[in-house]
Amino acid sequence: NNYFKIVWTQDNIVDELVKIMELLNIKKIIEEEINKVREKLLEINGQER
């Protein structure tokens, strides 16, 4: 019975790690998109001056 508990906990930890990795990946993608927008805004501001 203990064996199954240990296995379940390991699976649980893996699931949690996968979720964390996905969240970090999403965060990275969002940061890249924000940087693209910032660069565009800088270009537009530079053209206005």
C-alpha positions in Angstrom: 0.0 0.0 0.0 2.8 2.4 0.8 4.4 1.7 -2.6 1.3 3.0 -4.4 1.3 6.1 -2.3 4.9 6.8 -3.3 4.2 6.2 -6.9 1.2 8.4 -6.8 3.2 11.2 -5.2 5.9 11.0 -7.8 3.3 11.2 -10.6 1.8 14.2 -8.8 5.1 15.9 -8.6 5.7 15.3 -12.3 2.3 16.8 -13.0 3.1 19.9 -11.0 6.5 20.3 -12.7 4.8 20.1 -16.1 2.3 22.8 -15.0 5.1 25.0 -13.8 7.1 24.5 -17.0 4.0 25.4 -19.1 3.5 28.5 -17.0 7.1 29.6 -17.4 6.9 29.0 -21.1 3.7 31.1 -21.3 5.5 33.9 -19.3 8.5 33.8 -21.7 6.2 34.0 -24.7 4.3 37.0 -23.2 7.6 38.8 -22.4 8.7 38.3 -26.0 5.4 39.7 -27.3 5.7 42.7 -24.9 9.2 43.4 -26.1 8.0 43.3 -29.8 5.3 45.9 -28.9 7.8 48.1 -27.1 10.2 48.1 -30.1 7.3 49.1 -32.4 6.3 51.9 -30.0 9.9 53.1 -29.9 9.9 53.1 -33.7 6.7 55.1 -33.9 7.9 57.6 -31.3 11.1 58.0 -33.1 9.3 58.7 -36.4 7.1 61.4 -34.7 10.0 63.4 -33.5 
